[in-house]
Every structure is written in structure tokens, then in C-alpha cells.
Amino acid sequence: MTIREELEQWEDEYLSEYASKSMNSRGRDIEEEECDIRPVYQRDRDRILHSNSFRRLKDKTQVFLAPEGDHYRTRLTHTLEVSQNARTIAKALRLNEDLTEAIALGHDIGHTPFGHAGERALARVCPEGFEHNVQSVRVVEVLEKRGAGLNLTYEVRDGILNHKTKGMPSTPEGRIVRFSDKIAYIHHDMDDAIRGKILCEEDIPKELRNTLGDTTTKRFDCFTHDIIRNSEGADIRMSAEIGEAMKELRQFMFDRVYTNPRVKSEETKAERLVEALYDYYLHEPDRLPDEYKNLVNERGTSIERAVCDYVSSMSDRYAVGIFNELFLPRSWKEI
């Protein structure tokens, strides 16, 4: 018996009957020889972790564009916090941690530079539309490894696609990530807003602090414990009271942080930058890197989608550098 088979047997004996067992996966689009050490979801997690797209998350905006300070979250640190919280919940419920972690690490892998500002810009200019969850699946299916994709299992791709509020993953592990994404960004975006003096603790409505806790850490723990206490079988859920309080806290964040002019003062510039890059490559497709030209020439991808693929893959710093190279005279760049 291989190590993988021993681990699959352990899953079958120890994990909850509602867990997504590795041996029961719906598999990959392209069949592969099994690893002798790692079950399929652990293998998927490793493929995401070692991908170029995952590494680029370190220089992609979460909420605060070009903040002054080293401790503000990026899209990568957001992803790691989602993963940590989701694994905690999955472990407590005896669900599959490997699947949970793979979904969490991949859920934002297709996100644009400049956070949701970049996503809004591409959604506005691309006639085929743009959503980061759909792009994340496209990254792992088509774009990674210079067009070969990562060939992930169905369950991981399903969880990535459906992690947004409007989605509903087919596995309990995916539903954990869906909750953990919201818990993480509410927690760390508020922490960053307090650090940036956009908010102070006393600004949060008193009834929410009484219900959820009077620090970001207490609120984080409240959400996590509430899901663990109230989930049953494959039904991952919060209590009605805490779920409603989380909705109210999320709305508070939209009102006071996500739409705050101080926070968003640079976003219009970022959107214009992304739109300018999209328009440039749409009209100069020969300037695209070869792997994106091949999508059009060899795989029948529309030029609009290929340009979206390229622009959305950029990190913040790389997008600014390309913009300067394309649109600023050399003498201006050297000032």
C-alpha cells in the first residue's frame, strides 16, 4: 500500500461522513497517474502554491492602494488569512483540510491589479465581461504553465468559482471558504482601516460591538466559533443573530471604508490606467506576449479575452511600469 493510499484510508476512517474524501473526487479533466505520496487535493494545493499567478498576489492590492507602511494587507496576505481561518473550521468539523486549503489558496488567483478597482475597469471595457472568480478558474484551467493549466480536480475548481456571495459550492469545504473569505476581509480590512486612522473602534455601532466583540480579534473569534457551533453535517452556517450582525458590519465597512473618499482617492487613476492598458493591447495585439497571442491564434480565444487575461495577470507594480513604458516620454520617466 502506498503512502497516498494509507492517507486516503485515514480520511475514510477519521473524517466526517460529510467530508469530501480524496478517493471519491470527481477527478480531473485530463486523467493523470496518481502520486504515490499525496492525495489529489493535497496535490492541487501544491500546484496552486507553486504557480506564478499565486506568487504575483504578493504585489496586488487588497483594499488600500500603495499604502505607506509595511503591515497593510495585500491580496496574498488576504489569501493566507482566508486559508488559515478555513482550515481551522474544517479541522474542527472533521472535514477535508487539504481540499479546503486548495480552494482558499486559489480563490483569488485570477484577481486584477489594484484590487476591485482593476476588476471594475475590465468589467466595464471588455464586452465579454470580467469577474475575478471566473478568471481564477480560467487561470487554473487554461492560463497557468503557459497555456497547459494546472489540471485541478473538479471540487477545487467548483469551490474557487463559487466563493463569492452569489455562489454556492457543491462541497462543505467550499462553503467554509465562502464564509472564511468574508470573515477574513471584514477582519483585516477593519484592522487596516484602524491602522490608517480611517476608523477607530468607537466608530463601530455599539450594538455590533456588544454582539460580536469590542476588538477585531474578538469579532474574528466570534464568527469562527459561531460557524463551528452551528454547522451541521454538510450544512455550513452561522446562527441567525451572528449572521445578521455580520451583514450589518459588512455594510458598515462599505459605508465607512470601501466607499470612503480618503481610501478610494487613487482608485479612479488606477481604473484609468487599467483601461488604457486594455485599449492599447486591444489595438496593438502584436505587442502581447507570445503565450497570449497563442491563445488567439491557436486556441480561438477572442482578442478581448486574451487582452483581459494579460492585463488581469499583472501585479500593481508591473502594470505601472508597463504604463510608464508605453505612455510616458523617456525624459519624463527620468524626472
Secondary structure, 3 states (H helix, E strand, C coil): CCHHHHHHHHHHHHCCCCCCCHHHCCCECCCCCCCCCCCHHHHHHHHHHCCHHHHHHHHCECCCCCCCCCCCCEHHHHHHHHHHHHHHHHHHCCCCHHHHHHHHHHCCCCCCCCHHHHHHHHHHHCCCCCCHHHHHHHHHHHHHHHHCCCCCEHHHHHHHHCCCCCCCCCCHHHHHHHHHHHHHHHHHHHHHHHHCCCCCHHHCCHHHHHHHCCCHHHHHHHHHHHHHHHCECCECCCCHHHHHHHHHHHHHHHHHHHCCHHHHCCHHHHHHHHHHHHHHHHHCHHHCCHHHHHHHHHHCCCHHHHHHHHHHHCCHHHHHHHHHHHHCCHHHHCC
